[in-house]
Amino acid sequence: MVNIIIFGIGKMYEVRKSFFEENRDRINIVAFLDNNPEFQGKQKDGVAVYAPEKIEGLNYDCVLLLSKQYMKEMKDQLLSLGVSCELIWELNTLKLMAFKGKRTLYGGKTENVLTKKEKILIISTEMGFNGGTMVAVYAAMALRDKGYEVMLSAPCVDERLLEEVVQEGLQITVWDCLPYVFEEDRDWICGFDIVIVNVFQMMNCAYEISKIRPVLWWIHEDRSIWKSFYQDTQREFRAIDYSDWMSRVDVMGVSSIAKEAFNHFYPSVVSRSLPFGIPDRFTDECRRSEESKIVFAVTAGFSVYKGQRILVNALKKLTQDEKTGMEIWFIGPEGKNQEELAGICDERENMKFLGLLSHEEVIEILPQIDVLVCPSLIETMSMSTIEGMMFGKICITTDMTGISEYIEDTRNGFVVKAGDSDQLAERISWVINNRDKWDVIQRAARETYETEFCMEKFGGRLETELKACAEKYYKKKESV
């Protein structure tokens, strides 16, 4: 049992509350610390909340920092209060100390059994409703449909996503100590034939598991200035931040943008791309009435690089008649992010804020939309655009998204220069004023989905690459 004090009771704690509740046998929360006087002297989930200055009178094994923005400031504050650096932990350190060998299975049998099918393990970072982790779910579905026995695994999973995964009939193991891999995990890993390590942040998994099993390391990250996936991971795993060991794994990018990002840090390691696919949800009922307002939508969490501000600036450039004939739906932003986005809108009567939705809820709403807009300043693929093409929608994206490689401007969609609100406004205006020309573009968009991103094609690509990965691993092993 590890006795911990949690410093920070904001959103990061709320997201992980179930994690602490489910692991009471290993983790005991003795107190909370928070700098907000409004919380001090009260209780949170039955545990007292103190000002950080009160820590001297408390007994604990560690102080766990829970914040995305203020980790350094919180650590410096504790150090100034006399707390030893060794007792100030981040979540990964807690997992390292408390969860060796702990795995919880959802949605299936608890042990591997003898079968003629190859067993595939897909490891991802904490899973929520974002593109990088949803593709891991789709990979599991595609491989299952090809006859493989597949297990998903992640350090934690959003409860709504977990429910969707289990309902889909997939197995998923919550493996708490990821991305750390220990000797206690070796026998379990060896029960699988091939391992897919999803996303760059799981570097340590690729490194450790590739010693005992064939590994395909699938990269989804770009190297934009707004995110620090590469730098943070390299800092955490400094001891393996070099490319020599990567020769024993197959490293593949989801697109050329992802491939180029990886090769920026580790030159010439990635030579091939492995684009994903998505399940087909299209029916004739998905077609929209031509009498209604034109509905545009952007579905993404609110941030600078997602480009919602550029979209708002583009909307301001439309004529009043164009604005009257359309609506724009923002799916994703909520709370303060929604308020910030609403605050830059001069005219809100044609704007809707639907907030954060589960992936299944987004899929249910997409048939009501006419045009999917992806104004991202950089994005390695764009799940929402592919979903739009699957439904045969008009899609507008930027030249800094991976999906733009598959779109021929004005044929099966539109590609505008990233960050250019004038060009984006021109395309939106064209769509509004040329409704009679939609059909050809919509059909071409749907055809692009069928030829490039349907599950059958995705499963075929995965199968080819996994076979090559296994052949490379055992050939290399024989030569040693």
Summary of the structure (lengths in Angstrom):
residues: 480
radius of gyration: 23.9
end to end distance: 43.1
largest distance: 72.9
contacts: 1564
relative contact order: 0.09
helix: 45%
strand: 20%
